[in-house]
Amino acid sequence: MSVSETQVKFRRFPTTASCGAALLAICGAGLLAVRGAGMPQPALGAEAPNYHLYVSPTGSDSNPGSAALPFRTIQQAARVAMQSTTVHVAPGTYRGNVTTSTSGTATARIRFVSDTRWGATIIGSGTEATWTNRGNYVDIVGFDISGSGRHGILNWASNTRMSGNHVHHLSLSGGCTGDGGAGIVNANYSGSNGDIIGNVVHDIGMPGQCNTVHGIYSSNLGGVIANNIVYRASSYGIHLWHAVRNVVIANNTVFANGSAVMGGGIVIGNGDAPGGVVLDYATVINNIVYQNPGASIREFCYAQEKCIGEHNVIANNLVHGNGSGISLKVGSDSATVLTDPQFVDFKADGTGDYHLKSTSPAANQGRLALAPAYDMDNAARPRGAAVDIGAYEDF
């Protein structure tokens, strides 16, 4: 099974009732138990009454946005959406960039959902972002996103969820600049809790094209980056920087990113604006980091700076075939697996099958604490004696 065929389902949403029957496969049931015991979670049944808007390529923005008379553009639905609204987007191609600005609340989120996973295709134009979000408590779920700019999803808000999207083939038409780019990015240094879960992110620029362009990039407090498959990003597959603390990077599969002189698998650190932030309480666990020509997993600071704290956990990752091993500024990694993961059918271009063979050294070698409760196929973790390393729970 290639990543384009993978069945991505999630349990991060507070309820399934608000998703509607057509969205149940994407929304899943209950909560994704990834933040750990003792952390507050929204109560089931606590949400406000739900509202629904509909978008279709055959609709019109002069319509009321009902199921029978849908809007033509996601942008029109974004103008109308209020708290506790689900925007259902029908399969088809939607050209042009999207900006979402209205905020939901903890119990009345705003959800933009492709009714068919990757069926709603958004193709952006220009040099910036295909989808820019500025609304707090907003979910973006299940879209196919590409374009000519430097960002796929650019998030400036807090308490957001970007889940199950296929973000790919950003051509960087504005060139390689210091402003950088990423397939999915949490960009607000003062923001918090931008969850990036179960996405497939690839071909963000060309590998080795630009050292400031990455697959997934987060620059603020908190959040979970889990169950993602990231490959062929220009520099790093997953990058933490600027004002990051308390982030969980768990059960991702990261391969073929960067070049021998640029980027690699996963890098965590702090630098540049706003300055003076120490990266601490980051957790990097259960990730497969494979055949990245440059770095595998590293902590990084600018020369003479102290940007890494003493409470980060780098554990139970499988690292193999990269240009270099794990490199940490503070402390050491633990329970690292250093052999080939034995994918069912590895191909560096994303057309392979990234499930594990029964003989895989990643099987039952992960850490349960802070691991996602479900994998990219909606299989419960753990199946066996422990969780598997990587995006899939096979054994």
Secondary structure, 3 states (H helix, E strand, C coil): CCHHHCCCCCCCCCCCHHHCHHHHHHHCCCCCCCCCCCCCCCCCCCCCCCEEEEECCCCCCCCCCCCCCCECCHHHHHHHCCCCEEEEECCEEEECCEEECCCCECCECEEEEECCCCCEEEEECCCCEEEEECCCCEEEECCEEEECCCEEEEECCCCEEEECCEEEEECCCCCCCCCCEEEEEECCCCCECEEEECCEEEEECCCCCCCCEEEEEECCECCEEECCEEEEECCEEEEECCCCECCEEECCEEECCCECCECEEEEEECCCCCCCCCECCCEEECCEEECCCCEEEEEECCCCCCCECCCCEEECCEEECCCCCCECCCCCCECCECCCCCEEECCCCCCCEEEECCCCCCCCCCCCCCCCCECCCCCECCCCCCCCCCCCCCC
